[in-house]
């Protein structure tokens, strides 16, 4: 391997172009073409470079962009356009060579401007890093003459030999020349598939990648020794833009800068502000006149548009443009949205069943019957008066819409739906792995993701230097040889030798971070509980205050007013804390200093999900399982702070209030946080950037007239922040759909409507609002799948408790089969109410106006199973309570085990890998073996041919006459001079 470190300056008189010729590292067995490093200071961009998509020569494609900020005084600005060609002095090292566009040295006699040492340090680091990139074989071009003042761009191009070398290192599977026929269905299945294709043709996207394939190219990890296996007829398109940017990014991460405090790649340089941004370019514009066709424009038309909401997603094109990881996210979101369609239909049927049977529901009819004349006990002390049960008629009728026998069936259905959805996604994922050549990807995936993070290596280096410093302090008077070893050690560290293999962070190093994490998470969970408790106090105090109202309408709407305002307060708090908890989870993960990006992502997801789950569902858990459970009874109520009485459920139960709480939080969170924030915040940022640019343009009309380069336009876009927020909002929504679906059967419908918009909203954001992310290979959705399975299992348990403890389903069954005299529900309401003698009120808790109903009340009723006041053990818990409790617990056990068994049965009966895909994968392996066997046979035949030729050559030489003159001895000896080179 040869390295040519000589830089030859070529004179350039036109347009101030400074060209430096560099001979990069040659690959083994391949000729290395000379790479060029160009810098153009021309104000008018060359049309051949397609406004930033190519280098100035119009031939080399820009694969990646590095952005940096620089400061110049007026003296330096005038000198940057001057190029010196008479500097014949050779430089001793490559780092001392000034790269084009970075400024030049001042001539002798000129006044030296003010020096910014911080900026100079950054510039020196950039010079060395970019020199190392050139050593790695990349080609660079600088542009500081842009419309964005104080911002410079470094364009990076990866030549063919670098792409081949890195593709082999990364084990990228590339298509070979070998093509094979994909197994097609026959008979009845073929006819059914053709009918389905004709029916769904209007909703298919008009992209080539989405059309059904009948043949497929055999893929194999790229190898330079086996280039003859691959179709290299068009080298420009063999590695697409996604793959090229991935390769360049791997080189950027691997290349080090030794002038930094710790030796790392682009991540540490970005963190230190040496570079302000690094990103691949979009393929071009997506709108406007005379826009050349490109994948970005096609995605905008067929995917990122609300007008095509009814169409399937072009997942293969999404993967081609953004990479496998983002493609899998949108594929999962599409499968989830499709699976919500049957769940929504069943939920609507359940809701309509409740509407159709509300007039036939005997308990609600009894509550609404004013002839029953049931007088209820006051809802609060002193200010509240007695009230008629018939006044809660509307609440009772509304409760039946969601508290009926059909909701039990719907809970079982949704548990099986969740299991079916997970199995369907696993099968879809395997199909995508086959189509995207991701089978057998585990080894490559681990090799890529095990690269230590910049922060981890910095921490390890800090630990190593601290240990060396302690060792030095202990041996203050050490001999000179040891001192030289110490100096050599420091130089080695600063030169970029990685210490992660020798030094590691132990649990002792991370103990302060673990302690901070534990305390921080406990504090955040406690803060959430405290806020929910505060809302409870608000509900109780507001209900008491509104009860004092003299107007009958005010008193009648107390429960609705308190519930609605409390839920809105909860919604606002949830939205605010969601943003706060997201930032706190990231900070807690950063101080842990995980070793790899995969570990960092998994820990961040766990913390963020835990905090956001508690934040979103704590108010709902309170209404479902705690409200009305610890109230006490008239004459012996439970008080908070000795003044606030615990709130009770409505006569129809807490299920209706749970439904209101769930629907408002779910819809509000989706509408405000997921959609309004995602649309409004990017638009606001874009408007602010537009106003800033407009202000600059008014100052410089000449700059305004210039057309922006592609990398300038992309720089003004928002950076890609990862898929965690996108997955998180969908996982929380999945919890709303499954966890409390027994109380809100319409949840799948609202989730479906939201997701139809969400897919196009996310698509538009990725295509038009964000910088193009670096493509990441992945074969699954990672830890999110385990979270989904956990939520599905938890949903079975929660729905079992909601049905048995929150709804009146179990008390109705117990009454129907144990206490009903005629086998009907007549008398059920009276059975669930206990009696209380008003003379047993505690002092100061009786109503101030006992004659509010127009008559004197002696006995009032309250919802509980207790002995009557005329019993020997008055107000004690009755036997009916224990019978109902036993039935509730039995139902939880039976429901949970039955549904879990059915879910596991669905999981077992549906294979993870479709049969046709497993056959195709096996067929690929067989074909690959055949290809290599033919190649080996060809080599053996060629070897035999060479041996035969050599043998014949030897025989001919032996048959020569010995009488030949000695002058021919040279030619005779040449008969045996053929080397056998196989």
N, C-alpha and C positions, 0 to 999 in steps of 0.2 A: 504494500500500500504506500503510495507516494503522496506527499503533500508539497505543493508548490506554493511557497509563501511570498513569492515576488509579485509585486503590484506594478504594472506598467501603465503609465498615464498616457493617454492618447489625446492629442490636441483636438478640441472641438470649438469651432468658431461660431457656429450657428445656434441661435436661441439659448446660448449659455448652457449647453449640455456638457456635463463632465462625466466622461465614461472611464470606468476603471475595469480592467480585465483581470479576472481572477480564475486561477485553475483550482478547482475544488478537489476534494478527495476522490480518488478513483476507486471504483468498486472492483472486487476480484473478478476477473474474467470479462469485464465490460469496459469499454472505452468511455472515459468521462469527457463530455464536451465542455468547452469553456463556458463558464457562467459569467454573466455581466451584471454589474451593479450600476444602475442608471439613476441619475438625478436630473430632473428637468425643472428649471425655474421659469419656464415659459408661462405667460399669463393665459394664453389660449390653449385649452386642452386639445390634444390631437383626436380627431374623429375616429381614427383607427383603433384607439384603445377603448371605444364604446363607453366613454365617460366613466372610466375607473374600473371596468370589469377586466381589462387587460393592462399589461405594461405599456409603456410608450411605444414599443415597437409593434404593438397590435397583434402579437403572436402568442406571447406567454400570458396565460390566464392567472389572475390574482386569486390565490387560494386562501389567504388569510390577511388580516389587517392588524397592525399594532398602532395604537394611538398614544401620543404623549403630549404634554403641555411644555411649552418652552417660553422663556422670557428673553427679550432682546432690548438692548438700548438702541437709540437711534443710530449711533456710530456703527454698531454691529450690523444693523439691518442693511446699511449701505454697503457693507463689506461682504455680505453673504452672496451677492451676485457676482463677485469678482473671483475669477479662477486663475490660479497661478500654475503656470506650466514650466517655470524655470527652476523648480525645486528638484535638483538632481540628487540631493543627499538621500542615501538609503536609510531606512529605519531598521532598527535592530529587531523589533518585534512587530507583530501584526496589530497589537492593540494600540500602538502609537500612530497608526495610519488614520488620518481623519476621513470619515466616511462622507460621501457626497451629501450636500445639503445640511450638514451639521455645523457649518461655519468654517472659516479658515483662520489661520494665524495672521496677526497684524504685522504689517511691514515695519521694518526698522524706522524709527523716527516718529511713528504715529502714536498719538496719545492712547493709552490703554484705558478702556472704559471701566466703570465700577464692576467689580467681580462679585457675583452671587455664588458663594461657595456651595450652598445647598443645591443650586441648580447645576453647577459644574459637576458635583458628585453624581447627580442623576445622569448627566450627559455622559460621564465616563463609564458608568455602569451600562448605559445603553450601547455605547461604542463596543465595549467588550462583549456584551451579550449578542449583539448583531454580528460581530466578527465570528463568534462561536457558531452562530446559525449558518454563516457562510461556510465555515469549516465543515459543518454537518451536511453540506451539499445544497442548501437552499439558496435561492436567488432573491435579492432584495432590491427595492426601488423606493426612494424617499420622495415625499411631496409635502413641502411646508408652505407652498404658495396656494393656499386654499381660501375659501370664503369664510372659514371659521378662524378668527384671529387668535393667535397664540397656540394653535393646535397643529401638530405635525402628524403625518401618517407614514407608516412603513408598510409597503406592499410586499407580500411574500409569495413566491412561486416555487413549487416543488417540481423539479425536472423529472423526466421519465425514470432515470436510474434510481433516484431517491424514492420515488413512489414504489418501484419494484422491491427495493431493499426493505422499506418499512412494511409493505404488504406481507412480505415473507416473515418479518419479525412478529407482526401482529396476527399472523395466521389467518389472514382475510380469505374467506371463501369467494372465489371468483368463478364465473361461468367458463366452462371448457368448450372445445369444439364439438364434443360428443352431445348429441341430442337423442332423447328417447320419448316414446309415446306414453302419455298419461292414461292409466286405465280408465275407461269410460263405462258407465252403467249400461246395462242391456235390458231388453224386454220392457216390462211394465214401468220400471223405475226410470228408464230413459224417456219414455213418453211423458211420465209425470214431470220430470225435470224440464223437458222442452215446453210443456204447458206453463209451468211456473215461470220459466224465462220469458215467455211471450207476455204473460200477465204483468210481470215486474219490469218489463223493458222501459216503460215511461219513467220509472223511479230509479233507473240506473244512471250514474253519472257518465257523461260523454268524455271519457278518458280511455286511452288505449290500455293502460295498466289494469283497468277494471274488467276487461272482457275475459270470458272464460278461456283458459289455455288448454290446448289439446296436446302440445308438446312442451318439453322443458329441457333446458340445458343442464347437463351434469356439472356440479360445482365441486371444486377441490381447493384446499388451501394453497394460495399462490406460492410458487417456487421459481426462482430464477433459473434453476437447472432444468426445469420442466416447462419452460415457456412455450415449447412447441405444442403442448397440450391445450393451450388457451387460444382463444380467438383474438389475435392481435392485429386484425386487419385495419382497425381504426383505433390508434393509440390514444387519440384525444378524448374519445368517449369510453374507453375501457374502464378507466377510473372516473366515476362521476364526481360532481362537485362535492357531494356529501362525503364520499370516501377520501377525496383529496384533502378536505379541511380536517377530517379526523386524523389523517396521517401527519399533517403539519402540526396539529395540536399536540400529538404525542411527542414530536420532536421538540416543540416549545417547552413541554413539561420536563423533558429529559435534559435539555441543554441548561448549563449552569452559568452563573455569573459569580466569579470569585471575589469581585470587589464589594459584593454585598456582605452584610454582617453574617449571614449564613448562606450556604451555597444551595440554591434551589432554582427552579425554573420560573416559568412565567407567573405562577401563582404568587410567589413571594415578591416578585417585581411589581406586580399589580397592587399587592397589599402595601408596599412601601411607597407607592406613588411614582415609581420610575416610569411606568406606563399607566395611562389612565383607563385604557380599555383594550380588549383583544377579542376579535370576533371574525367569523367568516362572512362573506358577502351574500346578500340575496342575489338571485339570478338576474334581476332587472326590475323594471317598473311593472306595476300591476294594473295601472290605469293610465289613460291619456291617449292622445292621437299618435299614430305611427309607432306604437309600441311593438317591438319584436316579440313573437310568440316565445314564451318561456314557461317553465313549470310553475313559477309563482303566479303568473297571470292566470294560468289554467286552474290552479287551486283557488284563486280568488273567485273565479267565475262558477266553478262546479262544486265548491266546498264552502268557502268563507262568505256565503251570501245567504241572507234570510229568504230570498226567493226560491232557494232549492232545499228548503227545510224538509220537504217530503221525500227527498232522494236519499239513497244509500251514500255513505261516505266513500270516497276513493282512497281507501286505506293504503293500497299499494303505492299510490303516488305520494301520500303523506309520508310513508316510510322512506320512499326514495329521496324526498326533499329534506325531511327533518331527522331521519334516523329511526332505528327500531324502537327505542325507548318511548319516544313521543308517539310513534305509530301504534304501539301497544296500548298507550293510554286512551287514544281516541277509539281504537278497536274495542277496548273494554267498555268505554262509555257508550258506544253504539250498541253493544250486546246488552248492557244493563238497561238502556232505554227501550230496546225491543222487548225485553222480558217484562218491562212494566206494562206493556199493552194488555196481556191477558190478566195481570193482577188488577189493572184499572177497571177492566170490564167486570170482573167478579166483584170488586168493591162497589161499583155502581149498582149492580144487581142486589147486593146486600143492603145498600142504602135505600133502594127503591122498595125492597121487601119491608123494611121498617116503616117507610111512608105508607105503604098499602095496608099494613096491619095495625097502624096506630089507633084507629077507631075501634078495633076489636080487642085491644089490650085491656083486660079487666082491671089490673091495678091502677093504670092511669085513669080509667073511667071512674073508679071509686074515689080517687083523689080529686077529680074534677066535679064530682057529684056534691052539690051544696046541701043536699038533704041529709048527708051524713053528719053535718054539724060537728066536725072534729075540731076542738080547740087545742092549739099547740102552745107549748111553753115559750116564753120570751127568748129571743136570740141573743140578748145582752142584758146586763144588769141595769135596773132602775129606769133608764131612758127607753128601753124597748118594752112594748106591751104584748099582750096575748094576740094571736093571729089565727085566722082560719086556714086549714089545710088546703081548701079549694083555691086559695089565692096563689098557690104554687102549681096550678093546673098546667100552665104553659111549659114550665120546666119539666114537669112529669111527662108530658106528651113528647117534648123534644128529646128527653132521655131515651125514650123507646126507639127512636130512630137509630141509636147506636148501641142500645142495650137490649138485644133480642137474641133468640136462639141462633139466628144466622151468623152473628158475630163470632160464635164459637167455631162454627164451620170455617169462617173466613180466617180465623187464627191458625187452624190446622192447615188450611190451604196455603197461607203465606209461609208457614214453616217449611212445607214441602216445596213451595216456590223458591225459597232461598236456597235449598239444597240443589234443586234442579238448575237454578241459575249458576251456581258455582260449578256444577258438572258441565253445563253447556259452555261456560267460559273456558274450562280446561281443554275441552275438545276444540274449541275455536282457536285457542292459543297454540295447540299442536299443529293445526292446519297452517297457521301463520308461520310457525317455526319451519315447517316443511317448505312453504312457498318462499320464505325469506332466507333459506339456507342457514338456519340456526341450530340444526340438529347436531348434537355433540359439541355444544358451545361452552360447557362448564369450565374446561381447563383454560381456554382463552379468556373467559370472563374473569376468573380468579386472578390470572396473571396480570390483567390490566388493572383490576381494582385493588390489588395489594400494594400498589405504589404508595409510599408514605406521603401524608399531607405536609405542606410547607410548615404549618404551625407545629406539627409533631417533631419534625426534624429540627426546627429551631429550639424546641424545648429540650430535645436530646442533646443538642450542641451546648446549650446553656448548662445542662447538668454535667456534661463532660468537662467543660471549662471550669466549672465550680469545683469539681473533684481535683482537677489539676492544680487549681489555685490553692486548695487546702493542702495538697501534697507538697506544694512549693513552700507554704508557710511552715509546715512541719520540718522540712529540711532546708532551713534558711541558709545554712552554711554548707551547701552541697558542693562537690567538686565541679570543675569546669566542664567535664564530660557530661555530667548530668544536666548542667545548664544548657549545653548545646542540644541535648536530647529534648529538653523542654521547649527551646526555641523551634526546633525542627517539628515538634508536635503541634505547636500553635500554627506554624506555617502550613503544615499539612492540613489542619482543620480549615484554615482560612482559604486554602486552595481548593476546597470543595470536596474533600473526601467524606463520604457519607458514614455516619457513626451509628446508624440505626441497627446495623447488624451486630455491633459490639456493645452498644448501650441501649437500654430499653427503659421505658417509664414503668415503674412498679406501682403496686397499689399504695405504697407509702407516698410516692410522688403525687398520686392522684387523690389521696385521702382528703385534703382540704376541698378539692373540687367536688368529691362525692358527698361530703358533709354539707357543702353549700347547696348542692342539688337536692338532697333530702330535705333540708330545712326550707329551701325555696319552694319546693313542690308542696310540702305540708302547709306552708304559709298561704300559697295561692289557693289550695283547696279550702283551707279555713276561711280565706277571704270570700270565696264563693258562697260557702255556707252562711257566713255572716250577712252577706247581701241578701240572700234568700230569707234569712231570719228577719232582716230589716223590712223586707217587703211584707212579711207576715204581720209584723207590728203595724205597718201602714194599713193593711187590710182590716185588722181588728179595730184600730182607732178610727179609721174612716167610716166603717160600718156603724160604730157607736155614734159618731158625729152626725151622720146622715139620718140616723134613727130619731134624732131630736127634732128633725124637720117637721113643721106643723102641717105641711101639705101632704095629703094622702098619696099623691103620685110620687112624691119624693121618697116616702117610706116604702112604697111598693117596688121601687126600682133600686133599692139599696144593693141587693145582691148582684144585679147586672152591672151597676156602676162600679162597684168595688172590684168585681172580677175583671172587667174590661180594662180599667186603669192600672190595676196591678200587673196584668199580663203585658201591657204596653211598657210599663217600667222595666219588667223583666227582659223584654225584647231589647230595649235600648241598652241595658246593662250587659246583656249577652254579646251584643254587637261590639260594644266598646272593649269589653274584656277579651274578646276573641283576638282583636288586634294586639292588645297588650300581652296576652299569653303567648302569642306567636313570637314576639320579640324576646320575651323572657326565656322561652324554650330554646331559642337559638343561642342566646347568651349562655345559658346553663350548659348547653352542649359544647360550646366553644371552650369554656374553661376546663372541661374534662379532657380536652386535647385527644380526641380519638385518632388512631393511627392512620386509617385509610378513609377514603371518601365514602366507601360503603358503610363502614362503622359509624361515621359521622351522620350519614343520612338516616340509618336505622334508629340511632339514639335520638336524633331530632324528631323523627316521626313519632316515636314512642312518647316522648315528653309532650309534644304538641297535641297528640291525640288524647292523652290522658287529661290534660288541662282543659282542652276544648270540649271533651266529652262531659266532664264534670260540670263545666260552665253551661252547656246547652241543656243537659238533662236533669240537673238538680231541681229546678222549679217543677218540672213535670213529675219527678219521683215524689216530691213532697205532696202534690195533689193526689197522686195515684195511691200512695201507701201510708201517708202519715196524717193527712188532713181528716179531722173527724174521728181519729182513732183514740186520742188521748184527751177527750173533752171532759170526761167525768159525767155527772148527772145533775139535774136541778137540785139545788140545796147543797151540792158538794162538787162544784166545778173546779177544774184545774186552771190556775192563773199564772200568767207570766209577769214577773216583777210585782206580784201581789196586786196588780191592778188591771191587767189585760186578760180577758177570758179567751181561752182557745176557741178558734172558729169551728163551726160545725158544717157538715155537708148538707146539701138541700134534701128535702124529703124524698126526692127521686134518686138520691145517691150522688156521689162525687164524679160519676162517669161523664156526665154532661159537662161539668166544669173542666175535667181532664181533656175532653174533646176540644173545648174552647181554647184552653191553654196550648195544646199541641198544635192546633190549626193556626193560631195567630203567630206563635213562635216560628213554626215551619214556613209559613207563607211569608212572614215579615223578613225572616233571615234570608230566604231565597230571593225575595224581591229587592230588598235593600242591600244586603251584603254581597250576595253572589252576582246580581245583575246590575243594580244601580251603581255600586262601587266599581265594578269591572268596566262599565261603560263610562261613568262620569269622571273617575279619577284620571284615566288615560287621556280623555278629551281635555280635561282641565290642564294637565301637564303639556299636552300638545299645543294648547292655546297660549300657555305661558311662553313656551319655546318660540312660537310664532311671533308673539309680541316682542320678544327680545331680538329676534332676527330682523323684524321690521324696523326696530329702533336702530340696529346696526346698518341696515340697508340705507336708511335715510342719511346716515353719515357718509357712506361710501357708495355713490351711484354706480361707479365702475365695477365694484365687486358684485353689486346687485344684478348687473347685466350678464354676468358669467353664469353658465349652467353648472349646477352642482355635480360633482363626481359621485359615483355610486357609494363610495365609502364615506363621503360626507353626509349623504342622505341617511345611510344606515347608522351613522354615529349619533344622529339626532333621535333615533328610536330608543325605546326603553330596553335596558338589558334584560336578558332572560334570567328569571329568578328560580328556575326549577319547577318541577311538577308537584311538589308537596302541597302547595295551596290548592291546586286543582283537584288532586285526589282527596284532600281533607274535606272539602265542602261536599263532595259526592259521598264520602264515607259517613259523614254526619247525616246527610239526607237519607242514606240507606238505613241508618239507625231510626230515623223518624218513620220510615216506611215499614220497618219490621218490628221494632221493639214494642210499640204501643198501638199496633194496628187494630187490636180488638176494640179500642175506644174511638178510632177514626178510620173507617173503611175507605174514605175518599183520599187518604194520604198517597196511595200509588198514582191516582189520577193527577193530583197537583204536582207530584214529582215528575210524571211523564211530561206534562206541559212545560215545566221548568227546564227539563233536559233537552227538549226539542229546541228551545232557545239557547240553552247553555252550549250545545255542540257548535252551533254557528257562531255564537259569541266568542268562544274560545278559539275557533278556527280563524275568525277575523282578527283576533288579537295576535295570534301567532304569525299570520301572513302579513298584516299591515302595521301592527303597533309595536312589535318586538323585533330586536335584532335577531338575526338567524342564529339559533343555538348550535353548538357543536354536536354532531350526531354521536349518539352513544349506543353501542350494541347491548341488547338485553333480550333474553328469551322469555321473561315472565314479568309480572308487575311487582315482584319482590315481596316485601313484608306486608303490603296492602292485602294480599290474598289471605294471609293468616288473620289479619284484623277482620276481614269480611267473614271468615269462618267463625271467628270468636263472637262477632255480633249476631250471626245466625243462630249459634247455640244459646247465647244469652237471651235472644228474642223468645225462644220457646219457654224459658223459665219465667220471664217477665210477663208474657201474655197469659201464662197459667195463673200467676198471682193476680193479674188484672181481672181476669174472668171470675176467679173464685172470691177475691177479697174486695175489689173495687166495685164490681157490678153486683146486681141482685140476682144473678143467674142461679147460684147455688141455693140461697134462701128460698127462691121460688120452687126449685125442685124439692127441697126438703118439705116445704109446706104442702106441695101438691101430693107427695107420696106418703106423708106422715100425719099431717094435721087436717087436711081438707076433708070436710064431711061428705061432699058430693063429687069429689074428684075434679073440681074446677078451682080457679084462682080466686073465687069470691071469698072475701074475708082476709085476703093476704095482707092488705095494708093495716088493718086493725091488729093482725097477728104480730106485725113488726113494731108496733107502738106500745110503749109502756106508759103507765099512769103515774101522776105525781100530785100529791096533795099540796095545794098552794100554801097551806099553813106551815109547811116544813121548810119554807125558804129561809136562808140565813138572814140575819138582821142587816138591813140596808141593801139587799139585793132584789127585793120584790119590785114589781113595776110601780112607777109613780102614779100612773093612771090605770087602776085595775078595772075601771068601768069603760074602757075605750071601746069595747065591742058592744056596749049597750046593756050588758047584763053582768052579774057577779059570777066570777069563775071560781069554782071550788076544786075541780080536777082538770089538769092540763096534761097533754100527751107529749111524749118525746120519743125519738127513734132509738130504741135499744131493747135488749132482751133482759128485763129485770122484773123482780117480784113486785106486785102492786102494793100500795100503802096499807091495805087492809090485811096483808099477809103477816105471818109471824116474823119472817125474815125480810121485812120490807126493804125494797131497793137493792137487795142482793142480786147477783147474777143468777138468772134462771137456768133450768135444765135445757131450755130451747137453745140458749146461746152455745152450750157445749155441743149439742147435736149439730148445729149449723157449722161450728168451728171444725168438728171432726169431718163433716162432709167436705168442707173447703180444703182441708189438708189432704184428704183422700183424693179429691179431684186434681190437686196440684201434682201429686205423685203419679197418678194414672195418666194424666194428660202429658206430663213431661216425658215419662218413659215411653209412652205410646208414640208420641210425635218424634222423639229422638230415634226410636227404632225405625220408624217409617223414613226419616231423613237418611239414616245410615243405609237403609235398604235401597233407597234411590241412588245414594252414592255408590253402592256396591254393584247395582244392576247396570249402571251406565258406565261403559268403559272410558277411561281417561283419554285413550288414543283411538281415534276412529279407525275402523278396520282397513279402509282404503288407504289411509295415510301410512299405517304400519306396513302395508304391502308395498307402497311406493318407496318408503325408506329402505326396506329390504332390497327392492329392485335396484335402487341407487348403489347400495353397497356391492351387489353382484356385478353391476355394470362397471363400477370402478375397479373391481378386481380383474375383470376381463380386459379393461384398458391397459392395466399394468402388466398383465400376463402377455398381451400382444406386444407391448413395448419390449418386454424382456425377450420374447421369442425373436423379435426383429433384431435385437442386439446380438443374440446368439447366432442367428443366421449370418449377420454381418461379420461376426468374429470367425465363423467357419469359412466364409468366403475369403477373408483375409488370410487365413491359415492355408487354404488351398492354393491361393495365388503365391504365397511365400514358398510353399512346398514345390510347386511347379518351377518357380524361379530357381530354386536350389538344384533341382534335377537338370535343368538346362545348363546351369553352370558346370555341373559335374560331367556332362556329356561333351564338353569342349575337348578338342584334340590336344595331347600333351606336346605336339610338335609346334604349337603356336609360339611365336616369338615372345621373348620376355618383354617386348614393348607393350604387349597387351596385358601384362600382369595387373596393371592398374585397373583396367576395365573388368578383369576377372574377379579381382578382389571386391569390386563394387557390387558383384552379384549377391554378396552376403552382408551388404551394408544396410539393408532395410530394417529398421527397428519395428518391432511389433508393438504398436501403441494402441491399446484398446481403451 
